[in-house]
Amino acid sequence: MKLSTRNQIKATVTSVSQGEAIANVEMDAGGQRLVASITVEAARELGLEAGREVTALIKASDVMVAVE
């Protein structure tokens, strides 16, 4: 599958916390922690569980930068 999304980060799922409708998927991307909130249905369909190799696709309309 080819995607137009340029921010593609290989990661490993470290945990999946499911609520009623939303699942928080925690990932390790080379020592950086990423968290995605997706539907429980999507998490189940993708078979997400700790240890699963995934690609995080990031599409953001805004990027903020802060300094001290």
C-alpha positions as CSV (number, residue, x, y, z in Angstrom):
1,M,0.0,0.0,0.0
2,K,1.3,3.4,-0.9
3,L,0.4,6.5,1.2
4,S,0.9,10.2,0.8
5,T,1.6,10.6,4.5
6,R,5.3,11.6,4.8
7,N,5.6,11.2,8.6
8,Q,5.8,7.4,8.8
9,I,7.5,6.1,12.0
10,K,8.3,2.4,12.6
11,A,7.4,1.5,16.2
12,T,6.6,-1.4,18.5
13,V,3.3,-1.5,20.5
14,T,4.1,-1.5,24.2
15,S,0.5,-1.5,25.5
16,V,-3.1,-1.0,24.5
17,S,-5.6,0.4,27.0
18,Q,-9.2,0.0,26.0
19,G,-12.2,2.1,27.2
20,E,-15.8,1.9,26.0
21,A,-15.1,3.4,22.6
22,I,-11.4,4.6,22.5
23,A,-8.2,2.6,22.8
24,N,-4.9,4.3,23.7
25,V,-2.1,2.6,21.9
26,E,1.3,3.2,23.4
27,M,4.3,2.6,21.1
28,D,8.1,2.8,21.3
29,A,9.8,4.4,18.3
30,G,13.5,3.9,18.9
31,G,13.3,5.1,22.5
32,Q,10.6,7.8,21.8
33,R,7.2,7.2,23.3
34,L,4.2,7.7,21.0
35,V,0.5,7.4,21.9
36,A,-2.4,7.2,19.5
37,S,-6.1,7.3,20.4
38,I,-8.1,5.2,18.0
39,T,-11.4,3.4,18.2
40,V,-11.6,0.1,20.0
41,E,-13.0,-1.4,16.8
42,A,-9.9,-0.3,14.9
43,A,-7.5,-1.7,17.5
44,R,-9.3,-5.0,17.4
45,E,-9.3,-5.2,13.6
46,L,-5.6,-4.4,13.5
47,G,-4.8,-7.0,16.1
48,L,-2.9,-4.5,18.2
49,E,-1.2,-5.9,21.2
50,A,2.2,-5.5,23.0
51,G,5.1,-6.5,20.9
52,R,3.3,-5.9,17.5
53,E,5.4,-4.0,15.0
54,V,3.5,-1.1,13.4
55,T,4.0,2.0,11.4
56,A,2.7,5.2,13.0
57,L,1.4,7.6,10.4
58,I,1.3,11.2,11.6
59,K,-0.8,13.9,9.8
60,A,-0.9,17.2,11.6
61,S,-2.4,20.5,10.5
62,D,-0.5,22.4,13.2
63,V,3.0,22.0,14.7
64,M,3.8,24.1,17.8
65,V,7.4,24.9,19.0
66,A,8.2,26.2,22.5
67,V,11.4,27.4,24.1
68,E,12.2,28.3,27.7
